[in-house]
Amino acid sequence: MSHISEPVSAQYKRAAIIGGGVIGISWAGLFLARGIDVVINDPREDIEDLVLAGLDEIAPALAELGLPTESLSAGLSFEADLAKAVADVDIVQENGPERLELKQQIWQTIEQNAPAHALLATSTSTIPATAIAEAMQQPERLIVGHPFNPPHLVPLVEIVPGKQTSEATVQQANAFYAALGKKPQVLHKEIPGFVANRLQSAIFRECVYLVAQGVVTEQELDDIVTSSIGMRWAVAGPFRTFHLGGGPAGLPHFIEHLGRTMEASMWPALGNPTFDDATVALLTEQADEAFGNGTVEELAAERDRAQIALMRALGETPDAGNTRA
Amino acid sequence: MSHISEPVSAQYKRAAIIGGGVIGISWAGLFLARGIDVVINDPREDIEDLVLAGLDEIAPALAELGLPTESLSAGLSFEADLAKAVADVDIVQENGPERLELKQQIWQTIEQNAPAHALLATSTSTIPATAIAEAMQQPERLIVGHPFNPPHLVPLVEIVPGKQTSEATVQQANAFYAALGKKPQVLHKEIPGFVANRLQSAIFRECVYLVAQGVVTEQELDDIVTSSIGMRWAVAGPFRTFHLGGGPAGLPHFIEHLGRTMEASMWPALGNPTFDDATVALLTEQADEAFGNGTVEELAAERDRAQIALMRALGETPDAGNTRA
């Protein structure tokens, strides 16, 4: 298979993907396209069929991102025994169920069997590395490498060290995901939901409120977002946006004027909806109206094509750094 | 001057822009580029210089959007007398100070002097049309046409009818902004902040919290947003995103699982920051670090270029509909 990114595949020749669900398959596809051999560890009997079907599904997006996809599965193998799966790898990316005890068990087995140089990362979106590592003998080796779904496409990886994670592990994780073509971001503190999901959660609460109040429909709200803040935040985040909205004096001026108004009158007025029966019924009905014209798979493929076009326009496809002068 | 969009300039030959600040100038530039003559009403003595300088500043962005900018000022005039300014126009777009009594006075004068067929719109972001129209004899004619700043560039216009605004006025406003190349969205209810600013406000509260807590810096938070949710929401809004994140069963499945977890554990944990001295000092210091490498004007121009590239990639420049087959 092709090895277009020597810096990655030179140091990382072999990866263990623990858990072959949607996230695991997406990681596997990206690793394989980057020239890293992948061994999948997953107890399900039909795991091979699931993974191969999943790889077929994401291959078009990988190709549009400019990555080689001709013989992805050539570097793929399966190993149902966790200890054996991690015995000879350079990175372990774990995507198991979000249950603390299970993750603690898994990681005890991994640290006892993976090579000493291997990067040990969990994709968890909810469990701090500190908690998982309590059951480990080398807690300094474990780190959260939380992708934004799907990992093969969305650039962000939140790197969240636990209290005992070593600085060397942080640097190793940061360098690895960057070499993969991702945009890793190291958080300075563990916090539930990390950053991206907290922000999503904050805006979604108000989205649900506005639809439940009958101010807009789901489709109308989505159209408002894509044609304003979404388009803005794809090129400049909220702080830069408000800095640029503050006039020549920037963010400090924005805070003194609009920021204080926001705090005094807008924040207290934000909604506090609940998923009661009426709200769920309304959201379900409007989802059917707005998104009922295609399967989730079709709509996702359409969205992903648009996103790749956007990434190309911004020079943010994984190999933009390699292909530009 | 060029008239590339006959449907707009055929019905709307002349506009009055009330208030020649940043928003007024941006509207003026867009109207002029669309072949609509513009009369500016603003009491300031140096208003001509301000507007001409402002038009020079936004002309490059208009040109990159594919609009003609050769002799924008040929269709421009100034009239300090409000009654005279609106006497012979097809649309009034008011961008005065956000003070209710002042707006009520302005609109009483406008409705007494503008032609009966003219579209009467206010750019207000905070005052409901219902309140302004209390002082009008024809309250059915007034409507909010709230742009997302800057109006010449960001597609969204929130159309917010007041309690007495007629359906004919709603339709007229919707058709006008659509013909201008904008993406108008009619809200079903008046609500403080309308939709886009409420959503911005909701996410910004959590942004301030995460920076104040030391989880990330402003620059890091912005990078997280552009490389994940911003990029996503430029092509699919929050509801579509979660519909596609819900598996084959879509949004209802998402709500039953992640939505309920969000309600139970994430929403209550979101931050409630305040702009106290320490927070403002931190935000100011980090803004200087993150954005101190250019003037606001330079950084805004850079952001706008990136955004136009994104809009082109998505086929969302104003004339994409005209230029595509």
HADDOCK unambig.tbl for C-alpha pairs under 7 A between the chains (distance, minus, plus):
assign (segid A and resid 148 and name CA) (segid B and resid 228 and name CA) 6.57 0.50 0.50
assign (segid A and resid 154 and name CA) (segid B and resid 227 and name CA) 6.89 0.50 0.50
assign (segid A and resid 154 and name CA) (segid B and resid 228 and name CA) 6.06 0.50 0.50
assign (segid A and resid 155 and name CA) (segid B and resid 227 and name CA) 5.44 0.50 0.50
assign (segid A and resid 155 and name CA) (segid B and resid 228 and name CA) 6.60 0.50 0.50
assign (segid A and resid 156 and name CA) (segid B and resid 224 and name CA) 6.46 0.50 0.50
assign (segid A and resid 156 and name CA) (segid B and resid 227 and name CA) 5.24 0.50 0.50
assign (segid A and resid 156 and name CA) (segid B and resid 228 and name CA) 5.63 0.50 0.50
assign (segid A and resid 183 and name CA) (segid B and resid 227 and name CA) 7.00 0.50 0.50
assign (segid A and resid 185 and name CA) (segid B and resid 224 and name CA) 6.97 0.50 0.50
assign (segid A and resid 187 and name CA) (segid B and resid 215 and name CA) 5.82 0.50 0.50
assign (segid A and resid 187 and name CA) (segid B and resid 216 and name CA) 5.81 0.50 0.50
assign (segid A and resid 188 and name CA) (segid B and resid 214 and name CA) 6.72 0.50 0.50
assign (segid A and resid 188 and name CA) (segid B and resid 215 and name CA) 4.94 0.50 0.50
assign (segid A and resid 188 and name CA) (segid B and resid 216 and name CA) 6.07 0.50 0.50
assign (segid A and resid 189 and name CA) (segid B and resid 215 and name CA) 4.94 0.50 0.50
assign (segid A and resid 196 and name CA) (segid B and resid 224 and name CA) 6.71 0.50 0.50
assign (segid A and resid 196 and name CA) (segid B and resid 225 and name CA) 6.93 0.50 0.50
assign (segid A and resid 199 and name CA) (segid B and resid 203 and name CA) 5.78 0.50 0.50
assign (segid A and resid 199 and name CA) (segid B and resid 206 and name CA) 6.37 0.50 0.50
assign (segid A and resid 201 and name CA) (segid B and resid 262 and name CA) 6.83 0.50 0.50
assign (segid A and resid 201 and name CA) (segid B and resid 266 and name CA) 6.99 0.50 0.50
assign (segid A and resid 201 and name CA) (segid B and resid 267 and name CA) 6.82 0.50 0.50
assign (segid A and resid 202 and name CA) (segid B and resid 202 and name CA) 6.02 0.50 0.50
assign (segid A and resid 202 and name CA) (segid B and resid 203 and name CA) 5.61 0.50 0.50
assign (segid A and resid 202 and name CA) (segid B and resid 206 and name CA) 6.83 0.50 0.50
assign (segid A and resid 202 and name CA) (segid B and resid 267 and name CA) 6.88 0.50 0.50
assign (segid A and resid 203 and name CA) (segid B and resid 199 and name CA) 5.78 0.50 0.50
assign (segid A and resid 203 and name CA) (segid B and resid 202 and name CA) 5.61 0.50 0.50
assign (segid A and resid 203 and name CA) (segid B and resid 203 and name CA) 5.31 0.50 0.50
assign (segid A and resid 204 and name CA) (segid B and resid 238 and name CA) 6.79 0.50 0.50
assign (segid A and resid 206 and name CA) (segid B and resid 199 and name CA) 6.37 0.50 0.50
assign (segid A and resid 206 and name CA) (segid B and resid 202 and name CA) 6.83 0.50 0.50
assign (segid A and resid 214 and name CA) (segid B and resid 188 and name CA) 6.73 0.50 0.50
assign (segid A and resid 215 and name CA) (segid B and resid 187 and name CA) 5.81 0.50 0.50
assign (segid A and resid 215 and name CA) (segid B and resid 188 and name CA) 4.95 0.50 0.50
assign (segid A and resid 215 and name CA) (segid B and resid 189 and name CA) 4.96 0.50 0.50
assign (segid A and resid 216 and name CA) (segid B and resid 187 and name CA) 5.83 0.50 0.50
assign (segid A and resid 216 and name CA) (segid B and resid 188 and name CA) 6.08 0.50 0.50
assign (segid A and resid 218 and name CA) (segid B and resid 239 and name CA) 6.25 0.50 0.50
assign (segid A and resid 222 and name CA) (segid B and resid 236 and name CA) 6.75 0.50 0.50
assign (segid A and resid 222 and name CA) (segid B and resid 237 and name CA) 4.01 0.50 0.50
assign (segid A and resid 222 and name CA) (segid B and resid 238 and name CA) 6.23 0.50 0.50
assign (segid A and resid 222 and name CA) (segid B and resid 239 and name CA) 6.43 0.50 0.50
assign (segid A and resid 223 and name CA) (segid B and resid 237 and name CA) 6.71 0.50 0.50
assign (segid A and resid 224 and name CA) (segid B and resid 156 and name CA) 6.47 0.50 0.50
assign (segid A and resid 224 and name CA) (segid B and resid 185 and name CA) 6.98 0.50 0.50
assign (segid A and resid 224 and name CA) (segid B and resid 196 and name CA) 6.70 0.50 0.50
assign (segid A and resid 225 and name CA) (segid B and resid 196 and name CA) 6.93 0.50 0.50
assign (segid A and resid 225 and name CA) (segid B and resid 233 and name CA) 6.64 0.50 0.50
assign (segid A and resid 225 and name CA) (segid B and resid 237 and name CA) 5.66 0.50 0.50
assign (segid A and resid 226 and name CA) (segid B and resid 233 and name CA) 5.56 0.50 0.50
assign (segid A and resid 226 and name CA) (segid B and resid 234 and name CA) 4.63 0.50 0.50
assign (segid A and resid 226 and name CA) (segid B and resid 235 and name CA) 6.00 0.50 0.50
assign (segid A and resid 226 and name CA) (segid B and resid 236 and name CA) 6.27 0.50 0.50
assign (segid A and resid 226 and name CA) (segid B and resid 237 and name CA) 5.75 0.50 0.50
assign (segid A and resid 227 and name CA) (segid B and resid 154 and name CA) 6.90 0.50 0.50
assign (segid A and resid 227 and name CA) (segid B and resid 155 and name CA) 5.44 0.50 0.50
assign (segid A and resid 227 and name CA) (segid B and resid 156 and name CA) 5.24 0.50 0.50
assign (segid A and resid 227 and name CA) (segid B and resid 183 and name CA) 6.99 0.50 0.50
assign (segid A and resid 228 and name CA) (segid B and resid 148 and name CA) 6.57 0.50 0.50
assign (segid A and resid 228 and name CA) (segid B and resid 154 and name CA) 6.07 0.50 0.50
assign (segid A and resid 228 and name CA) (segid B and resid 155 and name CA) 6.61 0.50 0.50
assign (segid A and resid 228 and name CA) (segid B and resid 156 and name CA) 5.63 0.50 0.50
assign (segid A and resid 230 and name CA) (segid B and resid 230 and name CA) 5.16 0.50 0.50
assign (segid A and resid 230 and name CA) (segid B and resid 233 and name CA) 4.45 0.50 0.50
assign (segid A and resid 230 and name CA) (segid B and resid 234 and name CA) 4.20 0.50 0.50
assign (segid A and resid 231 and name CA) (segid B and resid 234 and name CA) 4.39 0.50 0.50
assign (segid A and resid 233 and name CA) (segid B and resid 225 and name CA) 6.65 0.50 0.50
assign (segid A and resid 233 and name CA) (segid B and resid 226 and name CA) 5.56 0.50 0.50
assign (segid A and resid 233 and name CA) (segid B and resid 230 and name CA) 4.46 0.50 0.50
assign (segid A and resid 234 and name CA) (segid B and resid 226 and name CA) 4.62 0.50 0.50
assign (segid A and resid 234 and name CA) (segid B and resid 230 and name CA) 4.21 0.50 0.50
assign (segid A and resid 234 and name CA) (segid B and resid 231 and name CA) 4.40 0.50 0.50
assign (segid A and resid 234 and name CA) (segid B and resid 234 and name CA) 6.27 0.50 0.50
assign (segid A and resid 235 and name CA) (segid B and resid 226 and name CA) 6.00 0.50 0.50
assign (segid A and resid 235 and name CA) (segid B and resid 303 and name CA) 6.48 0.50 0.50
assign (segid A and resid 235 and name CA) (segid B and resid 306 and name CA) 6.37 0.50 0.50
assign (segid A and resid 235 and name CA) (segid B and resid 307 and name CA) 6.29 0.50 0.50
assign (segid A and resid 236 and name CA) (segid B and resid 222 and name CA) 6.74 0.50 0.50
assign (segid A and resid 236 and name CA) (segid B and resid 226 and name CA) 6.26 0.50 0.50
assign (segid A and resid 236 and name CA) (segid B and resid 303 and name CA) 6.75 0.50 0.50
assign (segid A and resid 237 and name CA) (segid B and resid 222 and name CA) 4.02 0.50 0.50
assign (segid A and resid 237 and name CA) (segid B and resid 223 and name CA) 6.72 0.50 0.50
assign (segid A and resid 237 and name CA) (segid B and resid 225 and name CA) 5.66 0.50 0.50
assign (segid A and resid 237 and name CA) (segid B and resid 226 and name CA) 5.75 0.50 0.50
assign (segid A and resid 238 and name CA) (segid B and resid 204 and name CA) 6.79 0.50 0.50
assign (segid A and resid 238 and name CA) (segid B and resid 222 and name CA) 6.23 0.50 0.50
assign (segid A and resid 239 and name CA) (segid B and resid 218 and name CA) 6.25 0.50 0.50
assign (segid A and resid 239 and name CA) (segid B and resid 222 and name CA) 6.43 0.50 0.50
assign (segid A and resid 244 and name CA) (segid B and resid 296 and name CA) 5.62 0.50 0.50
assign (segid A and resid 244 and name CA) (segid B and resid 300 and name CA) 6.00 0.50 0.50
assign (segid A and resid 247 and name CA) (segid B and resid 296 and name CA) 6.97 0.50 0.50
assign (segid A and resid 248 and name CA) (segid B and resid 296 and name CA) 5.59 0.50 0.50
assign (segid A and resid 250 and name CA) (segid B and resid 296 and name CA) 6.52 0.50 0.50
assign (segid A and resid 251 and name CA) (segid B and resid 284 and name CA) 6.91 0.50 0.50
assign (segid A and resid 251 and name CA) (segid B and resid 287 and name CA) 6.62 0.50 0.50
assign (segid A and resid 252 and name CA) (segid B and resid 284 and name CA) 5.66 0.50 0.50
assign (segid A and resid 262 and name CA) (segid B and resid 201 and name CA) 6.83 0.50 0.50
assign (segid A and resid 263 and name CA) (segid B and resid 274 and name CA) 6.86 0.50 0.50
assign (segid A and resid 266 and name CA) (segid B and resid 201 and name CA) 6.99 0.50 0.50
assign (segid A and resid 267 and name CA) (segid B and resid 201 and name CA) 6.83 0.50 0.50
assign (segid A and resid 267 and name CA) (segid B and resid 202 and name CA) 6.89 0.50 0.50
assign (segid A and resid 274 and name CA) (segid B and resid 263 and name CA) 6.88 0.50 0.50
assign (segid A and resid 284 and name CA) (segid B and resid 251 and name CA) 6.90 0.50 0.50
assign (segid A and resid 284 and name CA) (segid B and resid 252 and name CA) 5.67 0.50 0.50
assign (segid A and resid 287 and name CA) (segid B and resid 251 and name CA) 6.62 0.50 0.50
assign (segid A and resid 296 and name CA) (segid B and resid 244 and name CA) 5.60 0.50 0.50
assign (segid A and resid 296 and name CA) (segid B and resid 247 and name CA) 6.98 0.50 0.50
assign (segid A and resid 296 and name CA) (segid B and resid 248 and name CA) 5.60 0.50 0.50
assign (segid A and resid 296 and name CA) (segid B and resid 250 and name CA) 6.53 0.50 0.50
assign (segid A and resid 300 and name CA) (segid B and resid 244 and name CA) 6.00 0.50 0.50
assign (segid A and resid 303 and name CA) (segid B and resid 235 and name CA) 6.49 0.50 0.50
assign (segid A and resid 303 and name CA) (segid B and resid 236 and name CA) 6.74 0.50 0.50
assign (segid A and resid 306 and name CA) (segid B and resid 235 and name CA) 6.38 0.50 0.50
assign (segid A and resid 306 and name CA) (segid B and resid 314 and name CA) 6.66 0.50 0.50
assign (segid A and resid 307 and name CA) (segid B and resid 235 and name CA) 6.31 0.50 0.50
assign (segid A and resid 309 and name CA) (segid B and resid 313 and name CA) 5.80 0.50 0.50
assign (segid A and resid 309 and name CA) (segid B and resid 314 and name CA) 6.98 0.50 0.50
assign (segid A and resid 310 and name CA) (segid B and resid 310 and name CA) 5.54 0.50 0.50
assign (segid A and resid 310 and name CA) (segid B and resid 313 and name CA) 5.74 0.50 0.50
assign (segid A and resid 310 and name CA) (segid B and resid 314 and name CA) 6.66 0.50 0.50
assign (segid A and resid 313 and name CA) (segid B and resid 309 and name CA) 5.81 0.50 0.50
assign (segid A and resid 313 and name CA) (segid B and resid 310 and name CA) 5.75 0.50 0.50
assign (segid A and resid 313 and name CA) (segid B and resid 313 and name CA) 5.95 0.50 0.50
assign (segid A and resid 314 and name CA) (segid B and resid 306 and name CA) 6.67 0.50 0.50
assign (segid A and resid 314 and name CA) (segid B and resid 309 and name CA) 6.98 0.50 0.50
assign (segid A and resid 314 and name CA) (segid B and resid 310 and name CA) 6.67 0.50 0.50
